Amino acid sequence: MTSGANSLTKDQIEAWLDDHPDFTSDYFLRKATQSMINAWIADRVIRIAADDSRLGGIDRPPSRNSLKNDGEIARPASASSETSGGRKTPIRKISHEEINARHLPLKPMVSTDELGAPSFYTPETMSPTVPRKSVTVSRAAEKLRRISHYHNPMVNKPPPTEEVAGSDSVIDERDMIMELVLDIAMDLDVTSVSHRILQNVSILLDADRCSLFLMREKEGEKFLVSRLFDVNKKSSLEETIVLKNEIRINLGQGIAGLVGLTGNTLNIPDAYQDSRFNQTVDQKTGYKTRSILCMPIKDSGKKIVGVAQVINKSVGAFTKKDEKIFASYLGFCGIAIHNAQLFEKIQLENRRNEVLLDLARALFEEQVSLNVVMDTILTHTTSLLSCERSSVMLVDPTQPEDGFKHTFEHVSDEVQTVNHLGNCLNAEDKKSRRKVPFNIEITSYVRKTGQSLNVSDVTKDKRFIFEEDAELGFKTKSLLCVPIRDSLRQVIGVIQLLNKNRRTGNGFTKSDVQMLEAFAIFCGLGISNARIYEKTAKLAAKQQVVLEVLSYHAIAPANDALHLLQSDIRSSKSYDLLRYQFDDSILTDHDTMKAAIRMFIDLNMIEKFHIDYKCLCRWIASVKRNYRNVRYHNWRHAFNVCQSAFCMMKTGGLSPVFSATEKLALLVACLSHDLDHRGTNNAFQAKVEHPLARLYSTSTMEHHHYNQCLMLLQSDGCEILSQLSSAEYAHVIKLIQHAIISTDLAIYFQNRQEFFDIVDRQQQNWSDNEHHKELLRSVVITGCDIAGITKPWNIQTKGYAYDRYRRVGHHKALANRIQGCATGSGRIF
């Protein structure tokens, strides 16, 4: 059997365990140690994908399977987590199911403050904390009466009659301890459970007084503290709690300190005969200490979490039996104290996270400028950490390590900043006078090292000299300085807090450092975002200025508009505008502008919408001016498209279908639908990665034409829509946008089938159905846009469409390299 067992491999044993899950589970429950369980839980919590050996920037030890024979970490064969662009898809570290409350009554994550604004910080009244349970005098007396039978050896256990079989029955030692354990099991307040333990111990050992000291650690030094004094069998929590100054005992000091240091029990029958006993307290209070029993309190990991001490047994000294009972009860007390401390820690961490989230919310609410962000940071930090003054210095990468680009400061409202020197200054001098020392030596050190610096007492720290205090009339007592980093972990600034408020402590604590370091992460993101916002705002302002300059040069000169204004406008028949076979070659460019005005006149647009005639002349001249000298999509093409629409409305039966507003929008859209066309189509813009393609992902050129149209309509001297109401103006602009975007043939082919289906089934409703009218407007302007190919051949051969068609053959080589270069907005012509 032994030889067979030795021959088994690890894989065979593991396979056998997999096939016998009941045995495996039973073995684990019987043999698993605390460290094994903790390691298993930790592995479950921080488990990540096998192809990523780093978690949040923290190195994670490689597993055995990920090591090659030479110890090198092997790369996974699959790289499915990487996209074609080289970026890794984010790994979700936690699922919502893992934090799903289910039956637990959790508080809401977001609440509202007194002003109704959303807040992560929950008021105390809404927080689901466990109320402190106070032991009343009557309840203590009841416990004393129930256990009194145990302390009187002369009392015999009565027969199990109905009278004693109930709650008042005599209890044995095990039942007594269990009842006292249940008394503390549901209390999760550290102070309250400590008082319960002391009171129960006093009853259990028939002692006069008792005390309990909890183990604390600060800056690597352990000590004992207690907030309860003179607890006895009948005292209440309110009578024995010390609210201001906790009783502190160093390890090795006195009886309790010695037990806390060694972990050994001390049973002293005569305190005054023991040199380790400190008689000072007895001398001050007049109390006579006779016997002492002191024992450590340990948690499940055998770690000392406190020391319990009972004084003066009612009769004689404490016996070995008392020690046994005391030790049995304290075994459960250690678990209760540990649970209460864990609960208190979780509550504190939860409140701290709420505060941090609320600070982040306040920080990111307003990021219109860097000054606003810095004011929010300094105001909230000064209030949160209770300091007198604070400052933030932002780094200038071009300057040396002791150089900062911007400095911001804040003084707490509680600090009186106006002294005898300030009273002599005028208001402007007071505003410009610096109130917070820079401490360049300290801030440069933090910037260089990237580490936080906490000086709790500057008089004891000889590393730095505070020379600016005398100059500013200020005395630095304590200081906390933390670096601010951006998303790339580069130090972009330093935040400095001065003088912790005396009411909350003499210096900044470790908790203050942790809170400020956490908030500094959000500060770095907020500062970076504010800088980006300011840059964007400046670029937008520059763009506005450029647009104003371009708009000025895009508008036709006043002389051109005056010349058109003074010209005679002939009839539509004179310009031959009412025929689909219209030939624009018989008109000069100036005649085409006059003919465009005639279209507005014949459709009664000028009178209907109170269009200023001078504005109309300048707008038409400006539209012509903003068409480039390209082969096809030029002013002549736009004029022909507008003539086709005009002819449809006057002779094609569309006049009663369209409203006056739709007619106006259609005329404006036809004349403007190819403004600033570059002679290339949408595919070409995307192919060469033109800035226009970055601005508009679909219908690139059509969106650009619409924006140019909108710019002209809003330019001085061209506001032909200025007499419309706000609602009418918005409606006309919406119709113009829809019409211009519809000239993209990709959109036409999306709508084409639906339009023809409606017409074929004779279900069209041009008067009441807005969607049908929208389809009709789209088809009309698209038809007008490509109407040139429907004209007689002799007219086409004279026009730009034929000339462009003829030239396409000479550019096949270029067209093969860049698809669609010469197709002009992808339209059929």
PyMOL commands that set and color helices and strands:
alter all, ss='L'
color gray80, all
select helices_A, chain A and resi 2-7+10-19+21-31+34-45+64-66+96-99+137-151+173-185+190-204+237-240+254-262+271-273+280-285+320-365+370-384+422-424+427-432+440-449+468-472+510-554+558-565+572-575+584-586+589-602+605-608+613-625+635-651+660-672+682-687+691-695+700-713+726-741+745-760+770-785+787-790+793-798+800-817
alter helices_A, ss='H'
color red, helices_A
select strands_A, chain A and resi 54-55+58-59+111-112+118-119+207-218+221-226+247-250+266-268+292-298+304-313+387-395+404-411+453-455+479-485+491-500
alter strands_A, ss='S'
color yellow, strands_A
deselect
rebuild
show_as cartoon
